[in-house]
Amino acid sequence: MDGRGGTSVSGRLRERYAVYEQPENRTDMQPTRLLVGERRGLTCLVVAQEKCSVTLAREGPDATTEASPNWSCDATAEDIHETNMTTASTLILLMEENAKAGAKEPFALLADVIAWAYHPPEELLRAIELALSMEMSGLAMELAQLGGTLFPQDERVQRMAKILAPPVVRSARAPDGKGLDASRKWLREHAGQYRGQWVAVRQGRLMGVASSLRDLEPIIGDDPVGTLVSKVL
Amino acid sequence: MPRFAQLLIDTNSFASGAAHYADQYPGDERNARLVLAVTIANRATVQAVVDTGTPWCILDPEIVERLEDAVLFTENLRDLMIRGERYDGRLGRVEITLQADCCGVSIAVEATVFVPTLRLGEVWCHPNFIGLQGFLARIRYAVDPEENVFYFGPV
């Protein structure tokens, strides 16, 4: 059932999701068939050819028949909705639905199987937003990096790819942090006297106290790296 | 010189530098923390709690306000659960430097940060945090609680 070739899908997921992609001899086309999951009685059959058609069917005794080899499908359930949405939009709707339900596994599977190169960048951005809302930060980062590669001309995707890139580390010539230890020591011993205030400490000496950081600006500005500022909780 | 500097920095290059850390965040004496001094965009040196449970670094909005032009922000607001409360805010990218105040070489990390957007009259009452995926994921680190030393270096 798993026609994804080379991509691993866990056994449990494979039981719940059958994912079809284009036949090997039709590599020029979009993914041609997707049968995406059965969740909470909703079966979604997606038949995608050059002209997409989509059928959503509420599961019943004769709910659906699998997409046939010639890439057409029938749905015989009572509750059938024909739609002219693109395949892409439908898959995003499925992602939205999974996000709303907090269903992380199917959400991640959808993100993994969707051929994002054939989708508009807005949909990839939406998927990233959804992943972030589900606290799936790793997936959001992966999608953002993929988007950065797929959509080099899209400014929003490029911005997202940059913000969600893995951290980049380099050696820094300066600063060497001289005097920080003395400032830390001062904070440990005296911070309790300044609850709710911002304090600026340099070389172990209190340089200023204020109710807002903005008011300490003249002091910090002299030596922003060597001045340890902290809000005392 | 910290006790393990030669082993971790000089001998096998596990780390490139080392910094002292504080056990408590100022004003939060009841909770034991690992608090590092970090410099944000070379324009503000602040303290931040190492927290592997949060994906992003989290910065006090007042700090970011004074270096807004150094942060690349996402367009949309989103929310993040911080200590049991949900906050709206923006994700951003900014350089954060770990100062090697014990020995070795400092490192600068292009990090992903979350900056809360406060409602009118709302006051930010949490520490700054150093998160896992937005910062720690690409550095090696080791902690010596005997000397309060945090060793660090690029992966």
Interface residues (C-beta under 8 A of the other chain):
Chain A: E129 L132 S133 E135 S137 G138 M141 R156 R159 M160 K162 I163 L164 A165 P166 P167 V168 V169 R170 S171 A172 R173 A174 P175 D176 G177 K178 L180 D181 S183 R184 L187 R188 A191 G192 Y194 R195 G196 W198 V199 S212 L213 R214 E217 I220 P224 V225 G226 T227 L228 V229 S230 K231 V232 L233
Chain B: S16 A19 H20 A22 D23 Q24 Y25 P26 G27 D28 E29 A37 T39 N42 R43 A44 T45 V46 Q47 P55 W56 D60 E62 I63 E65 R66 L72 F73 T74 E75 N76 R78 D79 M81 L91 G92 R93 T97 Q99 A100 D101 V105 S106 I107 A108 V109 E110 A111 T112 W124 C125 H126 P127 Q133 G134 F135 L136 A137 R138 I139 P154 V155
